Amino acid sequence: MGGAAVGSGSIRVNQWLEESRFNRFHFVVFLLCLGLMTMDGYDLFVYGAAVPLLMRSFDMSAAQAGALASAASIGTLVGALIFGPLADKVGRKTTMIATIVLCCVSMAMAGLTHSVASFGFWRFLFGVGNGGMVPNIMALASEYVPGRNRATLVAGISAGVQCGGLIGASLGLWAFPHYGWRFVFLVAALPILLLPAWMKYMPEATTHLYKTGRVALLREILRKARPAETLSDTAALEVDKGSEKVPLRAVFRERRAFSTFVFWIVYGVNLYVIYGFTIWLPKLMMNQGYSLASGLTFLLMLSSASILGSFLAGYIADRVGARRLLFCLYLIAAIALGLVGYSHNYALLMVLVGLAGAGFNGAQNIINSYIPAYYPPSMRSTAMAYNFGFGRLGSIFGPAAIGILMALHFSYQTTVIALALPSLISAAGILCIREEHGYGRRMARAGSLTSVERI
């Protein structure tokens, strides 16, 4: 179809988008999704940065702080299981707008609380919104970005987490001495001012546009995706309509069940590492004799290296394939984290923390593009939401487990090793994914979509 005009024939919508070339339309989608992921990263890193101050303000133990950190992750699990399937019914864009509001309000309210219980409640509600927002970002981005650039662009969008971390850690370095921890949580409500931009420019999922009869809008989006080509108003559009049955059941069909379970394990284990290490990094370094400012500097290094590693990983994944690269990234994370526990040199620690972040965060950003593309477009929100939700069990246990180890006075080395070893599980698991049952391979074998509707 490349370069040819389309008259009264027919086009396959998802193939049309898959074969598009990066242009202004894709850049706008990239920026909108990047902004939302930056919100997610800001929350993760700003809580980790504020943990020492929160423990002092609320007179908490390490175990209690770890449990409080898990409140947001529990909410994320609930939100993913609710909003993921809902998005496939009412639309991804609509769901994302609702969750943006919930996230902003909840973060601001957390900054106004004066008790552990109320702080935990608002953190939980933030997690509910976040659990509905992030899977839909990944599903929508994977649907609209060009196939040839998918890994790079989705990894770049996912790097918004580290961009948010960079903002959160930097703001903490400046704000904590002057305004305390509340200020950084109140600032998290500011993205709600950008809500009109997301409402106007974020596209809706193609399947939902078809189901709601907005064919003219769908044609307009398709023309933006490939502006150099002519798409006639009379051309029939073949839309992947997927399964009309329960979406979750469809995720396991066509021999995808084994790989789906493996995705959940790999995703969850890596989130255990990410949340456990990121949230406790400043406190771990303070326990080693460093100041809070130095602890936040380690957090800055983690964010910066993760951003660079994510873009580099995306570039490589588009050329050598995601699965092999994921194996290498998980292995790098395991080795670097293990060495963090036995290094006492400040400069070397900085390098190792950066390598670890590039490893586990780079892997997380790559797998965020790898998983949605494994499933047909019509069920990607559901697939990603359940993966995101069950995988979030790792982000619940990670901070809590490390907090308990610290409260029980386990050694620094033992605590860090408890973060390093799980990355080996992720490395082994990713090699077990059966790529031959993925949507892309099946579509290539069949030469067309397996279930389409012509409109």
N, C-alpha and C positions, 0 to 999 in steps of 0.2 A: 504493500500500500504506500510505501515511502515515496512522497513527491507526486503521486498521482491524484487527479481529481476524482471525487466520488459523486456520481450522479444519481441515477435511480436504482442503483444496486443496493447492497447491504454492507454494513460494517459490524464487526464485533467490538463492542465498546471497550472492554477491558484490554483487548489486544491493541486497539487504537491508542489507549493511554500507555500501555506497556512499551510501544514502539516510538513514542514521542521523544522529542529532543528538548533538553533543558532550555526554558525561556522565561520570560517575565512572569507568566502565570505560575510556573513552578517555584520561582523565587519568592513570590508573595506567599504561597502555601508554606514554603520552607520557613520564612520569617515568622508567620503566625504560629506555626507549630513549635518553633524554637522558643518563642516567647512563653508559651504555656509550659514547656518543659523546664524553662528557667525558674518558673514559679515552684515547680516540684523540687528542684535542686536547692533553691534558697531555703525552703523549709527544712530539708534534711540537714544541710550543713549548719544552718543558723541554730538549730537545736543542739547539735554537737558542740558548737562554739559556746553556747550559753550554759551548757551542763554544769560547769564548775560554779557559776553564779546562781543557777537555779537550786543546786544542792545547798548552797549557803542561805539563799532567800527562804526556801521552804524547809530547811533543816532536814534534808533527805540523806539517806544512805546511798551507796552506789547501787545496791540491789533495787531500791525504790526508784532511783533515777532511770535505771534500765527498764523497769516495768512501765514507767511513765513514757519512755521513748517508744515502747511497743504499743501504746494506746493508739497512736496514729496508724500504725501498721495493721492493727486489728480492724480499725475503721476502713482502711484501704481494702482489706479482704472483703468486708461487707459491701463496700461500694462497688467493687469490681463485679461481684456476683449479682448485684442488683442492676447496675447501670449498663453492664455489657450486653446482656440479652435485651434489655429495654432499648438500647441504641439501635439494635437491628430491627426494632419494630417502629420506633418513633423518629429515628434519624440520629446520626452521630453528631451532627452540628447542634441540634436542639439539646441533646444530652450534654455536650461539652459546655454550652452557654450556661446551663443550670448549675453544673459542677464548678465552673469558674466563680460564680457568685458565692456558692457555699464555701469554697476554699478561702476566698478573700475575707469574708465575714468571720469565719472561724478563726483565722490567724489573728485578726484584729482583736477579737474577744479574748483570745488566749493571753494577749498582752495586757488586758485589763483585769485579769483575775487576781485573787489574793489567797487562794487555797489550792492545794494539790488536786483535790477532787474536781473543782471547776476547771482548772487548767487541763487536766486529763480529759474531761468531757469535751472541751472545745478542740483538743488535739484529735480526739476520736472523730469528731464531726469533720474536721479538716481531712482526715484519712478517708472518710466516706466519699467526700467530693473528689479527692485525688484518685481514689480507686475507680471512679467513673470517668475521670478525665484522661488519664494517661493511656489506657488501652485504646481509647477511641482516637487519640492523637496518632498512635502508631498505626492503627488500622487505616485511618484516612490518608496518612502520609504514604503508606505502602501502596495504596490504591492509585494515587495520583502522580507520584514521582515516576520519571522514566525508568524502565527496567534496567537499562545499562548503567544508570547512576544510583540505583536504589540503595545499595549498601552504604555508599558515601554520604548520600543525603540524609538517610534515616539515622545513620551514626552521627551526623552533624546535628540533627534535631535532638537526638538523645544526649548529645554533649551539652545541651542546654542545662541539664542537671548540674554539670560541673561549672557552667557559667554562673548559675544561681549560687553554687557553692563559693565561687570566687567573690561574688558580690556580698554574700552573707558573711564570709570570713573577714573580708576587707572592712565591711561596715562595722562588724564586731570589734575589730582592732581600734577603730576610731570612736565608736559610740559607747562601748562598755565603760571606759573610765569616766565619761561625762554624763551619760544618760541611763546607764544600767541596761538590763536585759530586755525590759519592756519595749523600749524604742524599736528594736529590730523586728519585733513581732507586729507592732503597729504598722511599720513600713510595708509589711507583706500585703496589706489591703490595697495598696496603690494600683496594682494591675487592673482593678475593677474599672478604672478610668478608661482603659483601652477596650472595654467591652463592645462599644459601637464598631470598632474596627474589625473585631472577630465576627460580629454579627453580619457585617456587610461583605467582607471579602473571603471568609472561610467557605469553601464549597461543601455541599452535602454529598453523601455517598451516592454513587450511581444507582445502586439497587433501590435505594429509598426514593430517589427522584422518579424512577420508573414506577414503583408501587403507588406513588401518590399522583401520578399522571402529569408530572412536570417535565414533559418531553422537550418543550422549547428551551427550558433552562438547561437541560442536559445537553442539547445540541450546542448551546452557547458555550458551555464549559468545554466540550470536545473541540470546538473551533479555537478556543484559547490555548488548549493543550498543543494543537498543531496548526498554528496560524498560517503557515505557508501553503496549506492544502485547502481545497474547496470541499466543504461538506454540504451537500444539497439538502434542502428541506424535505425532499421526497425520498431520500435514502433511508432504508429500513435500518433500525438499530437493534442489534442482537445483544441483549443484556443477560448476564449471568444471574439467574433468579434463584439458584441454589435449591435448598430443600424447603418444602412447605411444612415440614414436620418440626418437632421440637429441636431448636437449634443445637443444643448441647449434644444430642444423639448424633446429629449430622457430623459433628467434629470428629467422632470416633469411627465414622464409616470409611469405606474404601481403603481399608488396611492402615488407617492412621492411628489406631488406638495405642499401639506400643510407643510410637514416637511421641504422641501427645503426653503420655505419662512420663517419658524421659525428659521432655521439655519442662514439665512441672518440677521435676527433681533438680535439673540443672539450674533452672531459673531461681528456684527457691534457695538452693545452696549458695549460689553467688550473691543473692540478696542478703543472706545471713552474713557473709563476709563483708559486703559493702556497708551495711548498716552497723554491724558490730564494730568495724574498724573506724568508720567515719565519725560516728557519734562519740566514741570513746577516745579517739586519737588525742585531742588536747589534754584530757585528763590522764591518759596513759603517760604522756610526755611530762606532765606536771609531777606525776608520781616518780619519775626518773630524775627529778631535780630541776626541770626546766620551768620557766615562768609561764603564766597564761599567754602572754604576748608571743613567746616562742612556740607554745602549743598551737596558737592560731596561725603562726607562720608555717608550721608543718601542714596545717589544713589548707593554706594557700598553695603550697607546693603540690599537695594531693590534687587540688582542683586544676591547677595549671597543667600539670603533667597529664591529667586525665583528658583535658580538652585536646591537647596536642595528640595524645595517643588515640583518641577516638577518631579524629579526622584522618590520621595516618592509617588506622585500622580499616576504616571505611574504604579508603583508596585501594588498599591491598586486597580487601575482600571482593571488590568488584573485578579483580583480575585473577585471583587464585582460588576464589570460592570461600564462603563463610565458614564452613565446618572445620576445615584444616586450620584456618586462622584462629578460630575460637579455641581449639585445642592448645595452640601455642600460647595464647593470651592467658588462659587459665593456669598453664604451667608456669609462666612468668610470674603471675600473681602469687602462686604457692611458694616459689623459691624466694622471691623478694620479701614476702611477709615473714617467712621463716628466718631470714637473715636479719630482719628488723629486731627480732628478739635477742640477737646476740651481738649487735653493734652498739658501741658507745661513742663513736665519733660523730659529731654533729653533722659535718658535711656528708659523710657516708650515709647517715640516717636519712638525710634529705633526699639523696639519690634513690635509696631503697624505697622510701615512702612514695616517691614519684613513680618509680617502676611498678610498684604494687598497684597504685591508682590507675596507671595506664593499662595494666593487665586486667584487673577485675572490672573497672569502669568501661574500658575499651570493649571488653567482651560483652558487657551488658548492653552497650549501645549497638553492637553488631547483631546480637541475638534479637534485639527489638525489630530489626528488619528481616531477619531470617525466619522468625516464627510466623508472622502474618502471611508472608509469601508462600508458606507451606500449605495454606488452606485456600479454598475458593473465596473470591471477594465477598460473596453474600454472607459468609459466616465468620469473617475475620474479626469483627468486634467481639463476637461471642467467644471465639477461640482464644483471642488475646486476653479477654477479660478473665476467663477461667484460669488461664495460665498465669496471668498477673495476680489473680486473687489467691489461688492455692500456692503460687510461688512466694507470695507475701508472707506465708508462714515463716519463711526464713528470716524476713525482716522483723518479725515479731520475736522470734527466739534469739536472734543475733544480739541485739542490745541487752536483752534480759539475761542471757547466758553469760555474757562478758561482765555485766554488772554483778551477777552472783559470784563469779570467780574472783572479782576484785574485792567484794564484801567479805569473802571467805579467806582473803589474804593469800590467794595463790600467787606464785611468783610471776613477775613480768614476762619471763620467757614462756612459761606455761600458758599464760593468757594469750600471747601472740601466736603460739603454735596452734591453739584452739581456733584461731582464725585462718591459719595457713593451710592446715590439712584438708579442710572441706573443698578447697579449690582443686585438689587432685580428683575429688569425686566428680566435679564438673567437667574436668578434662577427660576423664574416662567415659562419662555419660554422653558427651557430645559426639563421640565416635560411634555410638550405638544408634544414632538417628538414621532411619531408613529413608534416604532422600528419594529413592525411586517411587515412593508413594506420595510425594508432594505434588501440589497443584501444577507447578511449572513443568515438571517432568511428564505428568499425565497429559497436560495440554499439548506438549510438544509431540508426544506419542500419537495422540488422537488427531492432531492437526486442527482441532477446534475445541470450543468449550463443551463440557459434558452436558450442561443443562442450560439452555438459553431460551429467551423469550424475544420474539421479533415484534418491534413496535414501529 
